[in-house]
Amino acid sequence: MDTPSITASPTRQAATDTAVRHLATAVLQLRAAGADLESLDLDAASSALVLGLLEQGNRAIAYRQLQTVFVADANQIHRLDPQSATDIDALAAAPQALAEGTARVPVERMCSGMSPHRNTASWMQAHLHISATEARRRLNGSRLLVAPAPTPTPTPTPTPTQILAADTTAGTDTPDPMAPLFPVLAKAAADGTADVGTLASLAGGLEAMGPRLADRPDASKLSAVIEEDLAHEAQTREPKDSRKALTDWGTFLAENGAPLTDEQIIAKRGMFFRGHRDGFDEYLMRCDPIDSETLQAFGEAWTNPRSTKLPPTSASTTSSRSNSNGNGTTGEAGQAGQAEDAGGSFVGAPAPEWAVAPGTDPADVPRSEWVGGVPATTVKGATTNNADGTPIWSDTRDPRTGPQLLLDGVIAAIKGALNGTGIPESGGMRVRIGVLIDYRALLGQCEDAGITDHGLSISAANIRRLACNGDLLPVVLGGAGEILDLGREARSFSPAQRKAIAIRDRGCVVPGCRRPASTNEAHHVKPWLEGGLTSVNNGSSCCAHHHAMVHAGLITLKMINGVPFVIGQAGQPRGDPERNLYWHPELRTSGYTPPLFTD
């Protein structure tokens, strides 16, 4: 149920309507100016002036965005009634009526129950159609350059209007309670003398230096000096120069500031996925010295040249190695990762030819003195060229580099832990790799790539090879994407059914959600209390937030041809049934069209 807010005073409402009318007029004028520029043949001087004016306009807009984001967040914009939000979107997209004064700001109506969005960032993503990164950037910029700095002593909380109306540039020695955390950078953003995005980034970096500054007796003065220097660089130099200045100050404080506490170090530790680039997934890992020692010891155990124990090759390493036994799989010795002693006569690598005197008996040629023999994997089926039948050095040498050995060792250790019996089934997903693949590809009738649980493609050949080793859980699909051979009915979703639902949906079924199936819940599309079956054909993968929204009546799901679709969302007109194509890129690229409503 929607609750109208307390009506604003007539004076305040009139001022708001006037400001909105001016802004709508400015948007229309900017569009008209852009249309005029398209028809002109600008020379170099005119182009330079237009670029300068557009940049000034962009900076003014960017700073006002931060101010308005601060106010919107304080007013809990994400709790707006969906229908009111839809009407506001329409007015913003076509501001002619606002500029002419024939339309006014709609009356504020807030949801009294569950809000349609998690927070302000989620609202901005849905209604402004910006990325999560951009939404976070604006919120963080508003916190650093607009919101009043936190104070150690309790003070009355000012309203957003008081904060925006405060003069934070007055030259007094008395701290202004309305001043933002970084007033110098905020002033540069407000007057348009530097790029607002660069200033917000510098403010974030300066905030991170806070722990280094905290215990210095001149902390306040030094912080002001650093802020002035960063603002000057941003106003007079390129962004890379201001970032270099920030790095220089960070280096100075690392040597002359307070060391980080254990709590601060722990807060920064973790492993972070950096993205997929050039065929590789990249991760950034931060750990404290104790964990680092464990990792280094683990790495030395696997990469020590004196050791005969090597980690088994991972799936990616195996698929790229050329030394196979002819049937597409690595030999037994390669899998076991142990050096093979060839009758006990092969101990170490022979000395190179240039180190052996001419005419020396081959039996007298010295070999390496590694205790365990050659620190490499003897590949079964390798060519043997030595007179005594032992493999030559080039055939016994493992082609993996030290970093590759370490990676394979880590993957082997993780697989060993995940194959244990005590691991919970999060979201219904087992620890094995789930892959969607057409039944014809699994049978070898075609070579279409399959899709893993997390949306990565894998060739049909690799799927069949790994399936034979039991490393994959193949879920066979029919031509329409229905599951052919997995799951059975039960009163509550069984592990097999949860597994099937997770692999079919791959993630939350609500468009725009990026929660993977491993973190989600299985939902009855037709409720159990209304006669809905506990089956794969009546189940969907929903994150906790959207699951609650479904039960609150804000989202409506429907099964169409064995696949869950979103057919309605609060405040949005009914359109075509929607799938979350974030988890199904193959549908987007194959000309997918949504099904028609059947009722």
PyMOL commands that set and color helices and strands:
alter all, ss='L'
color gray80, all
select helices_A, chain A and resi 10-38+44-74+77-79+82-93+96-100+120-128+132-145+160-165+183-190+196-208+210-213+219-236+239-256+262-268+289-303+315-320+332-336+342-344+353-355+362-364+393-396+402-418+426-428+439-442+460-468+495-505+517-519+528-530+536-538+544-551+581-583+585-589
alter helices_A, ss='H'
color red, helices_A
select strands_A, chain A and resi 2-4+109-111+270-277+280-286+433-438+450-452+457-458+472-477+521-524+539-542+555-560+563-569
alter strands_A, ss='S'
color yellow, strands_A
deselect
rebuild
show_as cartoon
